[in-house]
Amino acid sequence: MKKVYFKTFGCRTNQFDTQVMLSKLKNFTIEDNESLSDIIVVNSCTVTNGADSSVRSYISSVKRKNPNAKIILTGCGAHSKGNTLFNEKAVFGVMGHSEKSNIDTLLQKEDPFYEIGDLDHIDSTVVGDFIGKSRAFIKIQEGCDFRCSYCIIPSVRGNARSHETETILEQISLLSSNGFGEFILTGTNVGSFGKDKNTTLAKLLKQISYIRGVRRIRIGSLEPIQIDDEFKELLNEPWMAKHLHIALQHTDDKMLALMNRRNKFLEDEKLLNYISQKGYALGTDFIVGHPGETEQIWQNAIKRVQALPLTHIHAFTYSKRDGTASAGMTDIVKGDIAKARLSELTKCIKEKNQIFRKNNRSNLEVLVESTKNNGIYKGYDQFYNLLEVKSEVDLSNNWIIVKEAEVKDDKNFFEYGC
């Protein structure tokens, strides 16, 4: 049988989609070395121009390493750049989101193909295992109805649409019976789940918690306006991971308006303080250097960040994305200024995270995920903080309770069995 290698770029949703494709392969074997593969499937990201460049660079490099391999492009980049790469003969085939479940048939094609499909598709595939993973990603919805000025994703993922609750529960039940205890709910805009199905994310979480074997549920990025009273009632549940990622994107209201965001700082501050008081670690997304971010705006923004109970951050400098409203804005922030602001922001949150870990280092519930050399394992606690464990016993894919961790600069440490 021909050998297939998968290269996945981008978000957790793409990671789930790769697992879907893996589960659909019947007439091929999986190869972990791209140089030995007959077919290379590139599950691409297109969130920025830089992401597109990374995908294109990878395709060029792998063609040099393995010139006889057929390269198949899928993922969000298939919808934004697939036609160009196909016409340039940079790839053998292109598969849209709706075609991933047909991968076994498409990979058998002898002639080049362009099967882009549509953006209304909802995949009903039930994945029974996550190859090479100890935690399971569960995609609960597709698409996004928000139209943030910097974001291309709605045009390559479509509008928000929910997976069927029954399919999600079946997926988790199967994975739970196969030994998975931690589940991460993911999607393009997770908090929009249920709006088209007369249900809610909170109701889904309750139903998941009833499944035998479910020990911890993590939730992907939420919008502040999606955290309602029904959701807040779940914050004390023992199966909820004590970490929420709430996408603010900025803390200055002028910038939020420019970004066409739906949140405002005073409401965000009230929400984050409320959740923090429930014992939660809090992460956010933050775009630095978006057009229009003056020095005065930045100083106001960083002052507000310092006042928020944040512990984690996914921060990045603005990167122009062709086809978005922000791409046409002219009040550009110079690159060196944006990088300096990013450094200031990440330093601030790193200090906040260390303080949080010092105050929350006892009775940590850790799912050990992998091992490194010299018997050092790693995993994440309920607060989504990294913990390294030294052990002579094989702890891979096991849960351990850490009575008291040693707090280091960027992680915690524990010596198991001592």
Secondary structure, 3 states (H helix, E strand, C coil): CEEEEEEECCCHHHHHHHHHHHHHCCCEEECCCHHHCCEEEEEECCCCHHHHHHHHHHHHHHHHHCCCCEEEEEEHHHHHCHHHHHHCCCCCEEECHHHHHHHHHHCCCCCCEEECCCCCCCCCCCCCCCCCCCCEEEECEECCCCCCCCCCHHHHHCCCEECCHHHHHHHHHHHHHCCCCEEEEECCCHHHCCCCCCCCHHHHHHHHHCCCCCCEEEECCECHHHCCHHHHCCCCCCCECCEEEECCECCCHHHHHHCCCCCCHHHHHHHHHHHHCCCCEEEEEEEECCCCCCHHHHHHHHHHHHHCCCCEEEEEECCCCCCCCHHHCCCCCCHHHHHHHHHHHHHHHHHHHHHHHHHCCEEEEEEEEEECHHHEEEEECCCCCEEEEECCCCCCCCEEEEEECEECCCCEEEECCC
